[in-house]
Amino acid sequence: MALSSHARRLTVFDATMIVSGAIIGAGIFINPAESARFLQSSSQLLLVWLLGGFIAFLGGLVFAELGSIFVYSGGQYLYLKLAFAPWLGFLFGWTLFTTIQTGAIAAVAVTCARFLTSLFPWPQKSVVFIAAAIIWLLSLINFLGIKPGSVVQNIFTLLKLTALVALILLGIFFFFADSSRPKPSLGPIWPSGFNLSFLSAIGLALMPALFSYGGWQNLNFVAGEVKEPRRSLPLAIIAGVSVVIAVYVLTNWVYVTALPFAAIRSSSRLASDAMEALVGPAGSKLIALAIVISTFGITNVFILTGPRVYQAMAQEGAFLPLAGRLHPRFDTPYVSIFLQSIWASALLLTNTYSQLLQYVTFGDWIFFGLTALALLPLRKKTSPGPDVYRVWGFPFVPLLFALISLAVVVNVFLSMPRQSLLGTAIILSGLPLYWLTKSKWRQESCHVSGTDCLS
């Protein structure tokens, strides 16, 4: 491949922190309550989040093999382009830039800013400006090199894991040490009259869990900067996802042992309510701090990884040619970093990010399913050496993950038909742009980069 290469600076530890850090955001502090509203017992809630982790693990295995075969940055853009068609890879990159990555950056930066204003005496009207400052501070750090960005990522991933582990240990301590505290009943896993409505409820409850487990794919975006990628990338994905599964399931166990199921279902700030039940009013402040740490860290990982996709696209004539440039000193896709931050800031200032994300979040699962299917032809097209990771249970695992992705997409369509149709229109709106600009961008990108373009 003719993609210009970065120096490989990310260790397996850095890569693992990217995986875990890209998954853990604010969702684990809130979304179990969203799942509980479809369920009848705490046992069912634990089952749903365990199932969500299993599905995320299947997806991680698929991406582990793809990242081991293609040791270049670009992730799903590259896989979909090579497996199916260049326009499909472009649609992924188009959706990533216009809504998924930039919308997520704006959304989590706002969440971080809101919880900061709850900790400090800052006016609520300053939230947007604080969020913009977070975006541009992290963009500047990542402009200075992938190592500064990964150091920030390592620190904040460790901090958020520490916060969740502390919550888990507190829950374990009070569960076993405080005999005076009544223990809420977990209730039955299976309803007395098993029927299809129970399966439907499980499917609906899975949605908040699955969206909280997403993010492992971000490591594949920067595969070209990982040391010994054929060994490090699969190890980092499997380890990073496994750590998150363990932490998420145990955190849910704390919730269901600290609060009655009815309180979980009605809660709008679940982690804060659980901490207050364990340690008193100070618990809500501790959770607010944990959410600030978590959302700051996940904003950083989105800013770090996304520009590597736009750069790969630009080098192949599928995006603005200048976006393919690397900084001569810092070896970063600096134009892509700032283009991403400009668009994320525009979404933030116009307050359109949440609506756009609502429209296209299901698009993530469309591309997840297509990426799983891409592994089937790509395995046949490539002749990898013995050091390439092979997914367990091929082709069952990628086919199962693709089927689950389809079920998620159908579920979203049925529950939000209008938003889903608008989201589909946003994704497909990239096609006219692709056909109108591909020849012009291709010629300009070859001139800017001085490299051959992939066909």
N, C-alpha and C positions, 0 to 999 in steps of 0.2 A: 504494500500500500504506500501511496505517496504522501501521506499525511506528515507534515513536519512534526518533529518529535521534541518533547520536553526532556529535561534531565529527570531521571527517576529519583525522587527525594522522599517519597512516603514509605515508611516502614510498615510492617504488618500491624504493629500497634497503632500507628496513625490511621491505617485503613480500617481497623476494627472500631476505633473511636468515631470515624466518619459514619460507619454503618449504624452503630447504636445511637449516635447523636442525631442522625437524620430521621430516626424512627421516633425517639422520645421527644415529644413536644408538650403541649398543654392537654392533649387528649386523655391521657391516663388519669389526670386529675378531675376530669368532668364526665367523659364519655361512658364509663360504666353505668352511671345513672340513666343515660339515654338507652342503653341496652336493657336495663332492668324494667323499663316501662312496657316492654313487650313480653315480659316473663312473669312467672308466678312464684319463684323462690330464689333464695340466695345460691342454692346448689346449681340451679340452671344458669345463673349469672357466671359462676366459676366455669361451668362447662363451655359456655359461649366464648369466654376469653381464652380458654385452652384450645378450642377449635380454631379461633382466630389466629393463635400462635402457630398451630399446625399448618394452616393455609399459608401464612407468611413464610414458614420454613420451606414449604414446597416451592414457593416463588424464589426464595433465596437460593435453593439448589439449582434451579434453572439459570439464574443469573450468574451463579458461580461457574458453571461450565462455559457460558457464553463469554464471560470475562477472561476465562483461562484460554479460550481459543483465540479471541481477538484482544490482544494486549495493547490496544490503542484507546485513546479517549474518544468519547462520542456516545457510548452506551447504546440505547435503543435506536437512536437515529441510524447508527451503523448497522445494527443487526437487521432492522426492518428493510433497510435499503438493499443489503446484500441478499437477504432471503427472498424478498418479494419484488419490490420495485422502488426506484429512487423517490417517486412521489410520495410513497407511504412513509419513508424515512423523513422526508421533508415535513409531512403533516404532523409527525410526532414533534419535531423540532419547533415548528410553527406554534403548536399548541403549548409546548413547554415555555417558549419565550413570551407569548402573548398573554397567557393566563395561568398555567399550572405553577411554574416556578416563580414568576414575578408576583402573581396573585398571592401565593403562599408567603413570599417574603413580606409583602405588605401586611397580610393578615396576622402573621406571628409577631411582626414588629409592633403592630398596634396592641396586640395582647400583652406583650412585654411592657409597653409604655403605660397601659391601663393599670397593670399591677404595680408598676413603679409609683404611679400617682397615689395608689392606696397605701404605699409604705412611707411616702414623703409628702410634705404639705405643698404639693404642686397642683395648680388648677386643672380641672378636667379638660378645659379647652386647649391645654398644651399637649394633649396626647398625640395629635397628628405630627406636631413639630418634634416631639421626642422620638416618635417612630421613625421619622425621616432622618433624624440625627443618628439613630442606631444603624439604619441602612447604610448611610454614607460613611460612618466610622468603620464599619466592618468591610465595606467596599475598599476603603483606603488600606486597611490592613492586608486584605487579599491582593490588592494591587502590588504591594511590596514583596510578594512571593508566596508560593504555596506553603513554605515552611512556617512563616508567621501565621498564616491562616490556619494551618493544622495545629500549631501550638495552642492558639485560642480554642480550637475545637477540642483538643485533648483535655484542656483545663475544664471547659464547661461540660463536656460529656462526663468526666469524672465527678464533677460537682453535682450534676443532676442525678447520677447513679448513687452518689453518696446520700443525697437527700431522700431518694426513694428507699434505699436500704435502711436509713435511719427510721423512716416511717414504718417499714416492715418490722424492724427490731423492736420498736415501741409497741407495735401491735402484738408481737409475740410475748413481750414482757408482761403487758397488762392482761393478756389472755390467760397466761399461766400463773402470774404472781398475784393478781387481784381476784381473790376468790369471792369477794363481796359483790363484784360487778356481775350483773346477770348476763348470761351468754345468749345472744339472739339465736333462734333456731335457723338452721340452714334450709330446712324443708326438703321435700322429695325432689329428685332430679326428674323423674318421669311422672306425668300426670296419671291419675287413676284411670281415666278413660283416654287411652292413647289414640290420637287421630291426626289427620293431615293439618288441622289448624295449629297443632303443637309444632310441627315441622315448619310451618309458615312463620310462626312466632320466633323460632330459633333463627330462621333466615333473616328476619327483620332485625333481630337483636344483634346479629353478627355484623351488620353494616357499620355501626359506630366503632366496633372493635377492629374491623378490617382497616378502616381509615386511620385508626390509631397505630396500627402495625405497619403501615406503608412507609417507605423511605429507603429501604435497603438498596434500591437501584441506583442511588446517588453515587455509590462507590464506582460503579461501572462507567459513570460519566468521566471520571478522572483516572481510568485504568492506565493511561499512557504515562502517568507520573508515579506509579507504584513500583517499588523495587521488587524484583523476582515475582512478577505478577502471576505467573502460572501456579506458583505455590501460595503467594501471599493473598491474592484476591479471594480464592475459594475459602481459605482458612478464615479470613477476616469476615466474610459474609456469614459463614456458618456460625462462627463464634459470636459475632455481633448480634445476629438474630436470636441465637439461643439465650444469650444474656438477657435480652429484652423480654423474651417469653417468660423466663423465670421471674424476672422482676415484676412484670405486669400481672402474672397469675398470683404471685404472693401479695402484691398491693391490693388486688381485688379481694384476697382472703382477709386482709386487714379491714377493708371496708365492710365485709359481710359479718365479721366478728365484732366490729365496733358499733355497728348500727343495725337496727331492725330493717327487714327488707322494705317495709312500707316507707321508712325514712329515706332509704336509698332511692326508691322510685320517685319520690317527690322532691329530691334535693336538686338545687341548681348550682351548688358548690360542694360537691361530694367530698373531696379531699379535705377541705376546710372543716366540714361538719364532722368527719371522722376524727380529725386531729383534735377538735374541740371536745369531742366525747372522751378522748384519751387523756389530754393534758390541760384542758380548759381553754379560756378565750385566747391565750397566746398562740394556740395552735393555728388559728387562721392567718396570723402574721407570718408564721413559719412557712405555711403553704404558699402564701403570696410570694415570699422570697424564693421558694423552690420553683414556682412558675416563672418568675423573672429569669432565673438562671437557665431554666429549660428552654424558654422561648428565645432568649438571647443566643444560646448555643445553636438552636436549630435554624435561626436566621443566618448565622454564620455559615453553616454547612450548605444551605441553599445558595448563598452568594458565592461560595467557593466552587461548587460543582457545576452549576448551570452553564457558566461561560465556556467551559471546555466543550460542551455540546455545540454551542453556537460557533465556536472557533473551528471545530471539525467540519461543520456544515459550510462555513465560509471558505475554507480551504478547498472544498470540492465544488464551489460555485452554487451552493444551495442557500446562501444567506449573504447579507451585505459584505462585500469583499474585505472592507477594512476590519471587520470583526475577526478575521483570521490572523491578524498581526499579533506577534509576540513582542513584549517589551525587551529591548536588547540587554538590559541590565538585570531585570527581575524575572525574566522568563515567564511572564504571565500574559494571558490574553486580555490585555488591559482595555482594549476598545470594547470587547464583549462584556467585561465586568461593568464598565460605566454605562453601556447601552442598557444592560439589565437593570442597573440601579436607577437610571433615568426613567425607564418605563414603570418600574415598581413604584417610584415616587409619584409618577403621574396617576397611577391607579389609586395610590394612597390619598393624594390631594383631591382627586375627584370623587373619592368614596365609592368607586365602582368595583373594587377588588372582591368584596364579599359576594356581590351578585354574580360576577364573572366566575368566581370559584364554584358557586352553587351550580352554575350552568355546566361546567366542564369537569368537575371532580370525577364524575363517572368516566370521563375520557381516559383517566389514568388506568382504569381497569380494562377499557378497550385495548389500550396499548400493552398492558400486562398480558392479556390473553393472546394477542398477536405475537408478542415476543416469545411466549412459551411455544407457540406453533412454529415460530421461526427456527427454533432449535432443531426441528426435524429435518428440513432441507439443508441447514447449515452444517449439520453433522455429516451429511452425504457429500457436500461440496468441498469440505476441508479434509486435509490429511494430517491431523495433529500428531505430534510425537507422544511418546509414553509419559511425558511429564504433564500432559494436559489433564485437568480434572474431568471426570465423567460423572454425570448425574446418576444417582442411584435409581434403579427401577425404570430405566428408559425403555420404551417411550411412555410408560404409564404415568410417571410423575409430571412431565410437561403437558400431557393430554388432560390429566386430572386438574391441573392448575388452570389450563385454558378453559375447561368446562366450568370451573368455579368462577372464573372471571366473567364468563358469559352469563352465569346466573346472577352475579352482582349487577351487571349492566342491565339485564332484563328487570331485575328487582327495582332498580332506580328508575327505569323508564315507566314501570307500572305505577310506582308511588309518586313520581314527579314528571308526568308526561310533557307538560308545557316547558319546564326548565330543561328537560332532556332534549327536546326537539331544538330549542334555542342553542343548547350546547353543541349538538351535532352540527348545526348551521355554522357556529363559530369555528369548529374544527375544519369543516369542509370549505370554509371561506379561504383557506390557504391554497386550495387547488388553482384558482385563477391566477393568484400571485405566482405560484410555481411555474405555470406554463408561460406566463408573460415575461418572467425575469430570468428563467434558467439559462438561456444562451448568453444574455448580457452579463449576468453575475459570474458565469463560468469563465468568460473571457477576461473579465476584470480581475477575478480571483487569481487566475494563472499569472496575470501581469503583476499583481501586488505581491504574491508569495514567491514567484519565481519557481514554482514547482509544477509537476504534472498533475492534472486533475484526474480523479477516478472517473471511470465511465459510468 
